[in-house]
Amino acid sequence: IADYKKHQQDQLSDKVNGWIEKVKKSGEPMELRPMNAADRRVVHKTVADAPGVESASEGEGRDRFTVIKPIPKASDDEA
């Protein structure tokens, strides 16, 4: 059973890496489908390891979903 769970997490992480690249290229946030807490945790961990993007959970209960967003680049005026 543990191998199955690990395999599922690895597959989700691979998908998330693809979504991260799409967000970086488009510069637009991407809302993911509603998912359980364990899957959202995998998304947040994968996004945390990727530079230039961040994630947030939104919604409530069974409709809770994750959004992957590009991190705005700081302009010289803000420094």
All heavy atoms as a GROMACS GRO file, in nm:
protein
  615
    1ILE      N    1   0.083  -0.119   0.000
    1ILE     CA    2   0.000   0.000   0.000
    1ILE      C    3   0.087   0.125   0.000
    1ILE      O    4   0.058   0.220  -0.070
    1ILE     CB    5  -0.097   0.001   0.121
    1ILE    CG1    6  -0.197  -0.112   0.105
    1ILE    CG2    7  -0.167   0.132   0.132
    1ILE    CD1    8  -0.288  -0.130   0.223
    2ALA      N    9   0.197   0.123   0.076
    2ALA     CA   10   0.284   0.239   0.084
    2ALA      C   11   0.343   0.272  -0.053
    2ALA      O   12   0.358   0.389  -0.089
    2ALA     CB   13   0.394   0.217   0.185
    3ASP      N   14   0.378   0.169  -0.129
    3ASP     CA   15   0.434   0.194  -0.262
    3ASP      C   16   0.330   0.259  -0.353
    3ASP      O   17   0.363   0.344  -0.434
    3ASP     CB   18   0.483   0.063  -0.326
    3ASP     CG   19   0.611   0.012  -0.261
    3ASP    OD1   20   0.682   0.092  -0.196
    3ASP    OD2   21   0.640  -0.108  -0.275
    4TYR      N   22   0.206   0.218  -0.340
    4TYR     CA   23   0.099   0.276  -0.421
    4TYR      C   24   0.084   0.425  -0.390
    4TYR      O   25   0.077   0.509  -0.481
    4TYR     CB   26  -0.034   0.204  -0.396
    4TYR     CG   27  -0.151   0.269  -0.465
    4TYR    CD1   28  -0.173   0.250  -0.600
    4TYR    CD2   29  -0.237   0.353  -0.396
    4TYR    CE1   30  -0.279   0.311  -0.666
    4TYR    CE2   31  -0.343   0.415  -0.460
    4TYR     CZ   32  -0.364   0.393  -0.594
    4TYR     OH   33  -0.468   0.455  -0.658
    5LYS      N   34   0.080   0.457  -0.260
    5LYS     CA   35   0.065   0.596  -0.219
    5LYS      C   36   0.182   0.681  -0.269
    5LYS      O   37   0.165   0.790  -0.320
    5LYS     CB   38   0.058   0.604  -0.067
    5LYS     CG   39  -0.061   0.675  -0.014
    5LYS     CD   40  -0.059   0.674   0.136
    5LYS     CE   41  -0.178   0.752   0.182
    5LYS     NZ   42  -0.192   0.756   0.325
    6LYS      N   43   0.303   0.629  -0.255
    6LYS     CA   44   0.423   0.700  -0.300
    6LYS      C   45   0.417   0.720  -0.452
    6LYS      O   46   0.449   0.828  -0.502
    6LYS     CB   47   0.548   0.620  -0.261
    6LYS     CG   48   0.677   0.675  -0.313
    6LYS     CD   49   0.724   0.794  -0.233
    6LYS     CE   50   0.864   0.832  -0.274
    6LYS     NZ   51   0.874   0.968  -0.322
    7HIS      N   52   0.374   0.617  -0.523
    7HIS     CA   53   0.364   0.627  -0.669
    7HIS      C   54   0.263   0.735  -0.709
    7HIS      O   55   0.288   0.815  -0.801
    7HIS     CB   56   0.324   0.492  -0.728
    7HIS     CG   57   0.308   0.491  -0.875
    7HIS    ND1   58   0.415   0.502  -0.962
    7HIS    CD2   59   0.197   0.483  -0.953
    7HIS    CE1   60   0.370   0.500  -1.087
    7HIS    NE2   61   0.238   0.489  -1.083
    8GLN      N   62   0.148   0.739  -0.642
    8GLN     CA   63   0.046   0.840  -0.670
    8GLN      C   64   0.100   0.980  -0.643
    8GLN      O   65   0.076   1.073  -0.720
    8GLN     CB   66  -0.080   0.814  -0.586
    8GLN     CG   67  -0.156   0.691  -0.626
    8GLN     CD   68  -0.210   0.698  -0.767
    8GLN    OE1   69  -0.154   0.637  -0.858
    8GLN    NE2   70  -0.315   0.771  -0.787
    9GLN      N   71   0.172   0.997  -0.532
    9GLN     CA   72   0.228   1.127  -0.499
    9GLN      C   73   0.332   1.170  -0.603
    9GLN      O   74   0.336   1.286  -0.642
    9GLN     CB   75   0.292   1.123  -0.360
    9GLN     CG   76   0.191   1.114  -0.248
    9GLN     CD   77   0.257   1.098  -0.112
    9GLN    OE1   78   0.375   1.066  -0.102
    9GLN    NE2   79   0.179   1.119  -0.008
   10ASP      N   80   0.414   1.074  -0.647
   10ASP     CA   81   0.515   1.106  -0.749
   10ASP      C   82   0.448   1.147  -0.880
   10ASP      O   83   0.494   1.241  -0.947
   10ASP     CB   84   0.607   0.986  -0.773
   10ASP     CG   85   0.701   0.961  -0.656
   10ASP    OD1   86   0.716   1.050  -0.569
   10ASP    OD2   87   0.758   0.850  -0.650
   11GLN      N   88   0.340   1.078  -0.918
   11GLN     CA   89   0.268   1.114  -1.040
   11GLN      C   90   0.210   1.255  -1.030
   11GLN      O   91   0.218   1.334  -1.124
   11GLN     CB   92   0.156   1.015  -1.069
   11GLN     CG   93   0.202   0.889  -1.137
   11GLN     CD   94   0.085   0.804  -1.181
   11GLN    OE1   95  -0.016   0.794  -1.112
   11GLN    NE2   96   0.098   0.740  -1.296
   12LEU      N   97   0.149   1.286  -0.915
   12LEU     CA   98   0.092   1.419  -0.895
   12LEU      C   99   0.202   1.524  -0.899
   12LEU      O  100   0.186   1.630  -0.961
   12LEU     CB  101   0.015   1.425  -0.762
   12LEU     CG  102  -0.046   1.561  -0.727
   12LEU    CD1  103  -0.139   1.610  -0.837
   12LEU    CD2  104  -0.120   1.552  -0.594
   13SER      N  105   0.313   1.496  -0.835
   13SER     CA  106   0.425   1.591  -0.834
   13SER      C  107   0.474   1.619  -0.976
   13SER      O  108   0.505   1.734  -1.011
   13SER     CB  109   0.538   1.536  -0.747
   13SER     OG  110   0.641   1.630  -0.735
   14ASP      N  111   0.479   1.516  -1.060
   14ASP     CA  112   0.520   1.534  -1.201
   14ASP      C  113   0.421   1.626  -1.274
   14ASP      O  114   0.462   1.714  -1.350
   14ASP     CB  115   0.529   1.400  -1.273
   14ASP     CG  116   0.649   1.317  -1.230
   14ASP    OD1  117   0.742   1.373  -1.168
   14ASP    OD2  118   0.648   1.195  -1.257
   15LYS      N  119   0.291   1.605  -1.249
   15LYS     CA  120   0.190   1.691  -1.311
   15LYS      C  121   0.206   1.835  -1.264
   15LYS      O  122   0.196   1.929  -1.342
   15LYS     CB  123   0.049   1.642  -1.275
   15LYS     CG  124   0.007   1.518  -1.347
   15LYS     CD  125  -0.135   1.482  -1.307
   15LYS     CE  126  -0.178   1.351  -1.368
   15LYS     NZ  127  -0.314   1.314  -1.326
   16VAL      N  128   0.230   1.852  -1.134
   16VAL     CA  129   0.245   1.986  -1.077
   16VAL      C  130   0.363   2.057  -1.141
   16VAL      O  131   0.355   2.175  -1.172
   16VAL     CB  132   0.260   1.980  -0.923
   16VAL    CG1  133   0.295   2.116  -0.866
   16VAL    CG2  134   0.132   1.927  -0.859
   17ASN      N  135   0.473   1.985  -1.164
   17ASN     CA  136   0.589   2.047  -1.229
   17ASN      C  137   0.553   2.099  -1.368
   17ASN      O  138   0.599   2.206  -1.408
   17ASN     CB  139   0.706   1.949  -1.234
   17ASN     CG  140   0.776   1.936  -1.101
   17ASN    OD1  141   0.796   2.035  -1.030
   17ASN    ND2  142   0.812   1.815  -1.064
   18GLY      N  143   0.470   2.026  -1.440
   18GLY     CA  144   0.424   2.073  -1.571
   18GLY      C  145   0.337   2.198  -1.558
   18GLY      O  146   0.350   2.292  -1.636
   19TRP      N  147   0.249   2.197  -1.458
   19TRP     CA  148   0.164   2.314  -1.436
   19TRP      C  149   0.246   2.435  -1.395
   19TRP      O  150   0.216   2.547  -1.435
   19TRP     CB  151   0.058   2.283  -1.328
   19TRP     CG  152  -0.037   2.174  -1.368
   19TRP    CD1  153  -0.076   2.141  -1.495
   19TRP    CD2  154  -0.106   2.085  -1.281
   19TRP    NE1  155  -0.165   2.036  -1.491
   19TRP    CE2  156  -0.186   2.000  -1.361
   19TRP    CE3  157  -0.109   2.068  -1.143
   19TRP    CZ2  158  -0.266   1.900  -1.308
   19TRP    CZ3  159  -0.190   1.968  -1.089
   19TRP    CH2  160  -0.266   1.885  -1.171
   20ILE      N  161   0.351   2.413  -1.316
   20ILE     CA  162   0.440   2.522  -1.275
   20ILE      C  163   0.501   2.588  -1.399
   20ILE      O  164   0.507   2.710  -1.410
   20ILE     CB  165   0.549   2.471  -1.179
   20ILE    CG1  166   0.487   2.439  -1.043
   20ILE    CG2  167   0.662   2.572  -1.166
   20ILE    CD1  168   0.580   2.364  -0.949
   21GLU      N  169   0.547   2.506  -1.492
   21GLU     CA  170   0.607   2.560  -1.615
   21GLU      C  171   0.505   2.642  -1.695
   21GLU      O  172   0.538   2.748  -1.748
   21GLU     CB  173   0.666   2.448  -1.700
   21GLU     CG  174   0.790   2.386  -1.639
   21GLU     CD  175   0.898   2.488  -1.604
   21GLU    OE1  176   0.930   2.574  -1.688
   21GLU    OE2  177   0.949   2.482  -1.491
   22LYS      N  178   0.380   2.594  -1.702
   22LYS     CA  179   0.276   2.669  -1.773
   22LYS      C  180   0.252   2.804  -1.706
   22LYS      O  181   0.235   2.906  -1.775
   22LYS     CB  182   0.146   2.589  -1.776
   22LYS     CG  183   0.147   2.475  -1.873
   22LYS     CD  184   0.012   2.406  -1.876
   22LYS     CE  185   0.014   2.290  -1.973
   22LYS     NZ  186  -0.117   2.222  -1.980
   23VAL      N  187   0.248   2.806  -1.574
   23VAL     CA  188   0.225   2.931  -1.501
   23VAL      C  189   0.342   3.027  -1.524
   23VAL      O  190   0.321   3.147  -1.548
   23VAL     CB  191   0.206   2.904  -1.349
   23VAL    CG1  192   0.209   3.032  -1.269
   23VAL    CG2  193   0.075   2.830  -1.326
   24LYS      N  194   0.463   2.976  -1.522
   24LYS     CA  195   0.580   3.062  -1.545
   24LYS      C  196   0.577   3.121  -1.686
   24LYS      O  197   0.607   3.239  -1.705
   24LYS     CB  198   0.709   2.982  -1.525
   24LYS     CG  199   0.742   2.956  -1.381
   24LYS     CD  200   0.873   2.879  -1.373
   24LYS     CE  201   0.916   2.852  -1.232
   24LYS     NZ  202   1.044   2.780  -1.227
   25LYS      N  203   0.541   3.040  -1.785
   25LYS     CA  204   0.539   3.088  -1.923
   25LYS      C  205   0.427   3.188  -1.947
   25LYS      O  206   0.445   3.288  -2.014
   25LYS     CB  207   0.525   2.970  -2.020
   25LYS     CG  208   0.652   2.892  -2.036
   25LYS     CD  209   0.634   2.777  -2.132
   25LYS     CE  210   0.760   2.693  -2.140
   25LYS     NZ  211   0.746   2.575  -2.223
   26SER      N  212   0.309   3.159  -1.893
   26SER     CA  213   0.192   3.244  -1.919
   26SER      C  214   0.189   3.367  -1.828
   26SER      O  215   0.132   3.470  -1.865
   26SER     CB  216   0.063   3.165  -1.900
   26SER     OG  217   0.040   3.138  -1.763
   27GLY      N  218   0.246   3.356  -1.709
   27GLY     CA  219   0.239   3.464  -1.613
   27GLY      C  220   0.101   3.475  -1.548
   27GLY      O  221   0.073   3.570  -1.476
   28GLU      N  222   0.014   3.377  -1.575
   28GLU     CA  223  -0.123   3.377  -1.522
   28GLU      C  224  -0.138   3.269  -1.415
   28GLU      O  225  -0.082   3.160  -1.428
   28GLU     CB  226  -0.223   3.349  -1.635
   28GLU     CG  227  -0.224   3.454  -1.742
   28GLU     CD  228  -0.277   3.587  -1.693
   28GLU    OE1  229  -0.372   3.587  -1.612
   28GLU    OE2  230  -0.222   3.691  -1.734
   29PRO      N  231  -0.217   3.296  -1.310
   29PRO     CA  232  -0.243   3.193  -1.210
   29PRO      C  233  -0.322   3.076  -1.270
   29PRO      O  234  -0.395   3.093  -1.367
   29PRO     CB  235  -0.328   3.264  -1.104
   29PRO     CG  236  -0.336   3.405  -1.143
   29PRO     CD  237  -0.283   3.421  -1.281
   30MET      N  238  -0.305   2.959  -1.211
   30MET     CA  239  -0.377   2.840  -1.256
   30MET      C  240  -0.452   2.780  -1.138
   30MET      O  241  -0.391   2.748  -1.036
   30MET     CB  242  -0.280   2.737  -1.313
   30MET     CG  243  -0.347   2.606  -1.353
   30MET     SD  244  -0.231   2.482  -1.412
   30MET     CE  245  -0.204   2.543  -1.578
   31GLU      N  246  -0.584   2.769  -1.152
   31GLU     CA  247  -0.666   2.706  -1.048
   31GLU      C  248  -0.673   2.557  -1.078
   31GLU      O  249  -0.709   2.517  -1.188
   31GLU     CB  250  -0.807   2.764  -1.047
   31GLU     CG  251  -0.813   2.907  -0.999
   31GLU     CD  252  -0.956   2.960  -0.989
   31GLU    OE1  253  -1.051   2.884  -1.015
   31GLU    OE2  254  -0.969   3.078  -0.955
   32LEU      N  255  -0.641   2.476  -0.980
   32LEU     CA  256  -0.646   2.331  -0.996
   32LEU      C  257  -0.783   2.280  -0.951
   32LEU      O  258  -0.857   2.350  -0.882
   32LEU     CB  259  -0.536   2.265  -0.914
   32LEU     CG  260  -0.394   2.318  -0.940
   32LEU    CD1  261  -0.294   2.242  -0.855
   32LEU    CD2  262  -0.358   2.307  -1.087
   33ARG      N  263  -0.813   2.160  -0.988
   33ARG     CA  264  -0.940   2.099  -0.948
   33ARG      C  265  -0.943   2.081  -0.796
   33ARG      O  266  -0.838   2.073  -0.734
   33ARG     CB  267  -0.958   1.965  -1.018
   33ARG     CG  268  -0.848   1.865  -0.978
   33ARG     CD  269  -0.870   1.729  -1.040
   33ARG     NE  270  -0.753   1.644  -1.020
   33ARG     CZ  271  -0.715   1.591  -0.905
   33ARG    NH1  272  -0.782   1.615  -0.796
   33ARG    NH2  273  -0.607   1.514  -0.897
   34PRO      N  274  -1.062   2.073  -0.737
   34PRO     CA  275  -1.067   2.044  -0.594
   34PRO      C  276  -1.000   1.910  -0.564
   34PRO      O  277  -1.010   1.816  -0.644
   34PRO     CB  278  -1.218   2.036  -0.565
   34PRO     CG  279  -1.280   2.121  -0.670
   34PRO     CD  280  -1.195   2.099  -0.793
   35MET      N  281  -0.926   1.905  -0.454
   35MET     CA  282  -0.858   1.781  -0.418
   35MET      C  283  -0.851   1.768  -0.267
   35MET      O  284  -0.874   1.864  -0.194
   35MET     CB  285  -0.720   1.773  -0.482
   35MET     CG  286  -0.627   1.889  -0.454
   35MET     SD  287  -0.469   1.878  -0.539
   35MET     CE  288  -0.512   1.913  -0.707
   36ASN      N  289  -0.820   1.647  -0.221
   36ASN     CA  290  -0.814   1.624  -0.078
   36ASN      C  291  -0.690   1.688  -0.016
   36ASN      O  292  -0.598   1.732  -0.088
   36ASN     CB  293  -0.822   1.473  -0.048
   36ASN     CG  294  -0.703   1.397  -0.102
   36ASN    OD1  295  -0.589   1.440  -0.092
   36ASN    ND2  296  -0.730   1.282  -0.162
   37ALA      N  297  -0.686   1.692   0.115
   37ALA     CA  298  -0.578   1.761   0.185
   37ALA      C  299  -0.441   1.702   0.154
   37ALA      O  300  -0.343   1.775   0.138
   37ALA     CB  301  -0.603   1.758   0.336
   38ALA      N  302  -0.432   1.571   0.143
   38ALA     CA  303  -0.303   1.507   0.115
   38ALA      C  304  -0.250   1.549  -0.022
   38ALA      O  305  -0.130   1.577  -0.038
   38ALA     CB  306  -0.317   1.355   0.123
   39ASP      N  307  -0.338   1.555  -0.121
   39ASP     CA  308  -0.296   1.596  -0.255
   39ASP      C  309  -0.258   1.744  -0.258
   39ASP      O  310  -0.161   1.783  -0.322
   39ASP     CB  311  -0.404   1.567  -0.358
   39ASP     CG  312  -0.420   1.417  -0.386
   39ASP    OD1  313  -0.331   1.339  -0.346
   39ASP    OD2  314  -0.521   1.380  -0.449
   40ARG      N  315  -0.335   1.827  -0.187
   40ARG     CA  316  -0.301   1.970  -0.181
   40ARG      C  317  -0.164   1.988  -0.116
   40ARG      O  318  -0.085   2.072  -0.158
   40ARG     CB  319  -0.406   2.048  -0.104
   40ARG     CG  320  -0.535   2.068  -0.180
   40ARG     CD  321  -0.626   2.173  -0.118
   40ARG     NE  322  -0.642   2.162   0.025
   40ARG     CZ  323  -0.734   2.088   0.087
   40ARG    NH1  324  -0.818   2.016   0.016
   40ARG    NH2  325  -0.740   2.086   0.218
   41ARG      N  326  -0.134   1.906  -0.016
   41ARG     CA  327  -0.004   1.913   0.051
   41ARG      C  328   0.109   1.883  -0.047
   41ARG      O  329   0.213   1.950  -0.047
   41ARG     CB  330  -0.001   1.815   0.169
   41ARG     CG  331   0.112   1.836   0.264
   41ARG     CD  332   0.103   1.747   0.389
   41ARG     NE  333  -0.027   1.757   0.454
   41ARG     CZ  334  -0.114   1.655   0.465
   41ARG    NH1  335  -0.085   1.537   0.413
   41ARG    NH2  336  -0.229   1.671   0.526
   42VAL      N  337   0.089   1.782  -0.133
   42VAL     CA  338   0.189   1.748  -0.236
   42VAL      C  339   0.208   1.867  -0.329
   42VAL      O  340   0.321   1.903  -0.364
   42VAL     CB  341   0.147   1.622  -0.314
   42VAL    CG1  342   0.237   1.600  -0.434
   42VAL    CG2  343   0.148   1.499  -0.224
   43VAL      N  344   0.098   1.931  -0.370
   43VAL     CA  345   0.106   2.047  -0.459
   43VAL      C  346   0.186   2.158  -0.391
   43VAL      O  347   0.280   2.214  -0.450
   43VAL     CB  348  -0.034   2.098  -0.499
   43VAL    CG1  349  -0.024   2.230  -0.576
   43VAL    CG2  350  -0.108   1.994  -0.581
   44HIS      N  351   0.151   2.192  -0.266
   44HIS     CA  352   0.220   2.301  -0.196
   44HIS      C  353   0.369   2.272  -0.180
   44HIS      O  354   0.453   2.360  -0.199
   44HIS     CB  355   0.158   2.326  -0.059
   44HIS     CG  356   0.022   2.388  -0.064
   44HIS    ND1  357  -0.005   2.506  -0.129
   44HIS    CD2  358  -0.097   2.346  -0.012
   44HIS    CE1  359  -0.134   2.536  -0.116
   44HIS    NE2  360  -0.192   2.440  -0.047
   45LYS      N  361   0.404   2.147  -0.148
   45LYS     CA  362   0.545   2.111  -0.130
   45LYS      C  363   0.621   2.122  -0.261
   45LYS      O  364   0.732   2.175  -0.265
   45LYS     CB  365   0.557   1.970  -0.073
   45LYS     CG  366   0.700   1.930  -0.046
   45LYS     CD  367   0.708   1.800   0.028
   45LYS     CE  368   0.848   1.751   0.054
   45LYS     NZ  369   0.959   1.826   0.008
   46THR      N  370   0.561   2.074  -0.368
   46THR     CA  371   0.626   2.080  -0.500
   46THR      C  372   0.645   2.225  -0.543
   46THR      O  373   0.752   2.263  -0.593
   46THR     CB  374   0.544   2.001  -0.604
   46THR    OG1  375   0.526   1.867  -0.558
   46THR    CG2  376   0.616   1.999  -0.738
   47VAL      N  377   0.543   2.307  -0.524
   47VAL     CA  378   0.552   2.448  -0.562
   47VAL      C  379   0.655   2.521  -0.476
   47VAL      O  380   0.730   2.605  -0.526
   47VAL     CB  381   0.413   2.516  -0.552
   47VAL    CG1  382   0.425   2.667  -0.568
   47VAL    CG2  383   0.318   2.460  -0.657
   48ALA      N  384   0.663   2.486  -0.348
   48ALA     CA  385   0.759   2.552  -0.258
   48ALA      C  386   0.903   2.528  -0.304
   48ALA      O  387   0.991   2.611  -0.279
   48ALA     CB  388   0.740   2.502  -0.115
   49ASP      N  389   0.927   2.415  -0.370
   49ASP     CA  390   1.062   2.382  -0.418
   49ASP      C  391   1.094   2.447  -0.552
   49ASP      O  392   1.206   2.434  -0.601
   49ASP     CB  393   1.078   2.230  -0.430
   49ASP     CG  394   1.075   2.161  -0.294
   49ASP    OD1  395   1.099   2.227  -0.191
   49ASP    OD2  396   1.048   2.039  -0.291
   50ALA      N  397   0.996   2.515  -0.613
   50ALA     CA  398   1.016   2.576  -0.745
   50ALA      C  399   1.028   2.728  -0.732
   50ALA      O  400   0.940   2.790  -0.673
   50ALA     CB  401   0.900   2.541  -0.837
   51PRO      N  402   1.133   2.787  -0.786
   51PRO     CA  403   1.146   2.932  -0.779
   51PRO      C  404   1.049   3.002  -0.873
   51PRO      O  405   1.013   2.949  -0.979
   51PRO     CB  406   1.291   2.956  -0.824
   51PRO     CG  407   1.324   2.838  -0.910
   51PRO     CD  408   1.244   2.723  -0.855
   52GLY      N  409   1.001   3.120  -0.831
   52GLY     CA  410   0.919   3.203  -0.918
   52GLY      C  411   0.770   3.180  -0.909
   52GLY      O  412   0.693   3.246  -0.978
   53VAL      N  413   0.727   3.082  -0.829
   53VAL     CA  414   0.585   3.056  -0.813
   53VAL      C  415   0.551   3.032  -0.667
   53VAL      O  416   0.638   3.002  -0.586
   53VAL     CB  417   0.538   2.933  -0.896
   53VAL    CG1  418   0.543   2.962  -1.044
   53VAL    CG2  419   0.620   2.810  -0.863
   54GLU      N  420   0.422   3.050  -0.637
   54GLU     CA  421   0.373   3.022  -0.502
   54GLU      C  422   0.236   2.958  -0.514
   54GLU      O  423   0.176   2.958  -0.622
   54GLU     CB  424   0.363   3.151  -0.420
   54GLU     CG  425   0.268   3.255  -0.478
   54GLU     CD  426   0.272   3.388  -0.406
   54GLU    OE1  427   0.349   3.403  -0.310
   54GLU    OE2  428   0.196   3.478  -0.445
   55SER      N  429   0.188   2.900  -0.405
   55SER     CA  430   0.057   2.835  -0.409
   55SER      C  431  -0.026   2.877  -0.289
   55SER      O  432   0.028   2.918  -0.186
   55SER     CB  433   0.073   2.683  -0.412
   55SER     OG  434   0.138   2.638  -0.294
   56ALA      N  435  -0.158   2.865  -0.304
   56ALA     CA  436  -0.250   2.895  -0.196
   56ALA      C  437  -0.372   2.806  -0.213
   56ALA      O  438  -0.412   2.775  -0.325
   56ALA     CB  439  -0.291   3.042  -0.200
   57SER      N  440  -0.430   2.765  -0.100
   57SER     CA  441  -0.554   2.689  -0.104
   57SER      C  442  -0.670   2.786  -0.088
   57SER      O  443  -0.663   2.881  -0.010
   57SER     CB  444  -0.559   2.585   0.007
   57SER     OG  445  -0.467   2.482  -0.019
   58GLU      N  446  -0.777   2.762  -0.161
   58GLU     CA  447  -0.896   2.847  -0.155
   58GLU      C  448  -1.020   2.758  -0.151
   58GLU      O  449  -1.015   2.642  -0.187
   58GLU     CB  450  -0.902   2.940  -0.276
   58GLU     CG  451  -0.784   3.036  -0.283
   58GLU     CD  452  -0.791   3.131  -0.401
   58GLU    OE1  453  -0.894   3.133  -0.471
   58GLU    OE2  454  -0.694   3.203  -0.423
   59GLY      N  455  -1.131   2.816  -0.109
   59GLY     CA  456  -1.255   2.741  -0.100
   59GLY      C  457  -1.268   2.671   0.034
   59GLY      O  458  -1.182   2.684   0.121
   60GLU      N  459  -1.377   2.597   0.048
   60GLU     CA  460  -1.403   2.529   0.175
   60GLU      C  461  -1.452   2.388   0.151
   60GLU      O  462  -1.513   2.358   0.049
   60GLU     CB  463  -1.509   2.607   0.254
   60GLU     CG  464  -1.460   2.742   0.301
   60GLU     CD  465  -1.561   2.813   0.390
   60GLU    OE1  466  -1.646   2.744   0.450
   60GLU    OE2  467  -1.554   2.936   0.397
   61GLY      N  468  -1.425   2.302   0.249
   61GLY     CA  469  -1.475   2.166   0.246
   61GLY      C  470  -1.431   2.089   0.124
   61GLY      O  471  -1.316   2.095   0.083
   62ARG      N  472  -1.525   2.015   0.065
   62ARG     CA  473  -1.495   1.931  -0.051
   62ARG      C  474  -1.458   2.013  -0.175
   62ARG      O  475  -1.403   1.960  -0.271
   62ARG     CB  476  -1.614   1.841  -0.083
   62ARG     CG  477  -1.645   1.743   0.028
   62ARG     CD  478  -1.766   1.659  -0.006
   62ARG     NE  479  -1.745   1.576  -0.124
   62ARG     CZ  480  -1.702   1.451  -0.120
   62ARG    NH1  481  -1.676   1.395  -0.005
   62ARG    NH2  482  -1.686   1.383  -0.231
   63ASP      N  483  -1.491   2.142  -0.174
   63ASP     CA  484  -1.462   2.229  -0.288
   63ASP      C  485  -1.329   2.301  -0.274
   63ASP      O  486  -1.297   2.388  -0.355
   63ASP     CB  487  -1.574   2.331  -0.306
   63ASP     CG  488  -1.706   2.265  -0.342
   63ASP    OD1  489  -1.703   2.160  -0.410
   63ASP    OD2  490  -1.811   2.316  -0.302
   64ARG      N  491  -1.249   2.268  -0.172
   64ARG     CA  492  -1.120   2.336  -0.151
   64ARG      C  493  -1.025   2.299  -0.264
   64ARG      O  494  -1.012   2.183  -0.301
   64ARG     CB  495  -1.062   2.296  -0.016
   64ARG     CG  496  -0.953   2.388   0.031
   64ARG     CD  497  -0.952   2.393   0.184
   64ARG     NE  498  -0.838   2.466   0.235
   64ARG     CZ  499  -0.834   2.597   0.250
   64ARG    NH1  500  -0.940   2.669   0.218
   64ARG    NH2  501  -0.728   2.657   0.297
   65PHE      N  502  -0.961   2.398  -0.321
   65PHE     CA  503  -0.871   2.376  -0.434
   65PHE      C  504  -0.744   2.461  -0.416
   65PHE      O  505  -0.736   2.546  -0.329
   65PHE     CB  506  -0.940   2.410  -0.567
   65PHE     CG  507  -0.981   2.555  -0.579
   65PHE    CD1  508  -0.900   2.647  -0.644
   65PHE    CD2  509  -1.101   2.600  -0.524
   65PHE    CE1  510  -0.938   2.780  -0.655
   65PHE    CE2  511  -1.140   2.732  -0.535
   65PHE     CZ  512  -1.058   2.823  -0.600
   66THR      N  513  -0.647   2.435  -0.499
   66THR     CA  514  -0.518   2.504  -0.492
   66THR      C  515  -0.501   2.592  -0.615
   66THR      O  516  -0.542   2.556  -0.724
   66THR     CB  517  -0.404   2.402  -0.483
   66THR    OG1  518  -0.430   2.313  -0.376
   66THR    CG2  519  -0.270   2.469  -0.459
   67VAL      N  520  -0.438   2.707  -0.593
   67VAL     CA  521  -0.405   2.798  -0.703
   67VAL      C  522  -0.253   2.811  -0.707
   67VAL      O  523  -0.189   2.835  -0.605
   67VAL     CB  524  -0.468   2.937  -0.682
   67VAL    CG1  525  -0.431   3.031  -0.795
   67VAL    CG2  526  -0.618   2.926  -0.668
   68ILE      N  527  -0.196   2.793  -0.825
   68ILE     CA  528  -0.052   2.816  -0.845
   68ILE      C  529  -0.040   2.952  -0.912
   68ILE      O  530  -0.103   2.978  -1.014
   68ILE     CB  531   0.011   2.707  -0.934
   68ILE    CG1  532  -0.009   2.569  -0.870
   68ILE    CG2  533   0.159   2.736  -0.956
   68ILE    CD1  534   0.035   2.453  -0.959
   69LYS      N  535   0.039   3.042  -0.850
   69LYS     CA  536   0.051   3.180  -0.900
   69LYS      C  537   0.198   3.216  -0.923
   69LYS      O  538   0.284   3.174  -0.846
   69LYS     CB  539  -0.002   3.279  -0.797
   69LYS     CG  540  -0.138   3.251  -0.744
   69LYS     CD  541  -0.170   3.352  -0.636
   69LYS     CE  542  -0.252   3.288  -0.527
   69LYS     NZ  543  -0.282   3.376  -0.418
   70PRO      N  544   0.224   3.295  -1.025
   70PRO     CA  545   0.360   3.346  -1.041
   70PRO      C  546   0.389   3.450  -0.933
   70PRO      O  547   0.299   3.521  -0.890
   70PRO     CB  548   0.359   3.410  -1.181
   70PRO     CG  549   0.216   3.442  -1.207
   70PRO     CD  550   0.135   3.342  -1.130
   71ILE      N  551   0.511   3.454  -0.888
   71ILE     CA  552   0.551   3.557  -0.791
   71ILE      C  553   0.594   3.679  -0.871
   71ILE      O  554   0.682   3.669  -0.958
   71ILE     CB  555   0.667   3.509  -0.702
   71ILE    CG1  556   0.623   3.390  -0.619
   71ILE    CG2  557   0.718   3.622  -0.613
   71ILE    CD1  558   0.733   3.326  -0.537
   72PRO      N  559   0.531   3.793  -0.846
   72PRO     CA  560   0.569   3.915  -0.922
   72PRO      C  561   0.715   3.950  -0.896
   72PRO      O  562   0.762   3.942  -0.783
   72PRO     CB  563   0.477   4.023  -0.867
   72PRO     CG  564   0.374   3.953  -0.786
   72PRO     CD  565   0.427   3.818  -0.750
   73LYS      N  566   0.782   3.986  -1.003
   73LYS     CA  567   0.922   4.028  -0.988
   73LYS      C  568   0.926   4.168  -0.931
   73LYS      O  569   0.850   4.255  -0.973
   73LYS     CB  570   0.993   4.025  -1.124
   73LYS     CG  571   1.006   3.885  -1.178
   73LYS     CD  572   1.073   3.884  -1.313
   73LYS     CE  573   1.083   3.741  -1.363
   73LYS     NZ  574   1.107   3.732  -1.503
   74ALA      N  575   1.014   4.190  -0.834
   74ALA     CA  576   1.027   4.321  -0.773
   74ALA      C  577   1.089   4.418  -0.873
   74ALA      O  578   1.187   4.385  -0.940
   74ALA     CB  579   1.113   4.312  -0.647
   75SER      N  580   1.030   4.535  -0.883
   75SER     CA  581   1.087   4.636  -0.973
   75SER      C  582   1.199   4.710  -0.899
   75SER      O  583   1.210   4.704  -0.777
   75SER     CB  584   0.979   4.732  -1.020
   75SER     OG  585   0.934   4.810  -0.911
   76ASP      N  586   1.276   4.786  -0.972
   76ASP     CA  587   1.385   4.862  -0.911
   76ASP      C  588   1.332   4.969  -0.815
   76ASP      O  589   1.398   5.010  -0.722
   76ASP     CB  590   1.472   4.928  -1.018
   76ASP     CG  591   1.551   4.824  -1.097
   76ASP    OD1  592   1.574   4.714  -1.043
   76ASP    OD2  593   1.588   4.854  -1.212
   77ASP      N  594   1.209   5.017  -0.840
   77ASP     CA  595   1.149   5.119  -0.755
   77ASP      C  596   1.122   5.069  -0.615
   77ASP      O  597   1.120   5.145  -0.520
   77ASP     CB  598   1.018   5.169  -0.816
   77ASP     CG  599   1.040   5.240  -0.948
   77ASP    OD1  600   1.154   5.284  -0.973
   77ASP    OD2  601   0.944   5.251  -1.027
   78GLU      N  602   1.096   4.935  -0.600
   78GLU     CA  603   1.064   4.878  -0.471
   78GLU      C  604   1.186   4.849  -0.388
   78GLU      O  605   1.178   4.826  -0.270
   78GLU     CB  606   0.981   4.749  -0.490
   78GLU     CG  607   0.846   4.775  -0.553
   78GLU     CD  608   0.772   4.645  -0.579
   78GLU    OE1  609   0.810   4.542  -0.521
   78GLU    OE2  610   0.674   4.647  -0.655
   79ALA      N  611   1.302   4.847  -0.448
   79ALA     CA  612   1.425   4.810  -0.376
   79ALA      C  613   1.474   4.921  -0.287
   79ALA      O  614   1.443   5.033  -0.292
   79ALA     CB  615   1.535   4.774  -0.476
   0.00000   0.00000   0.00000
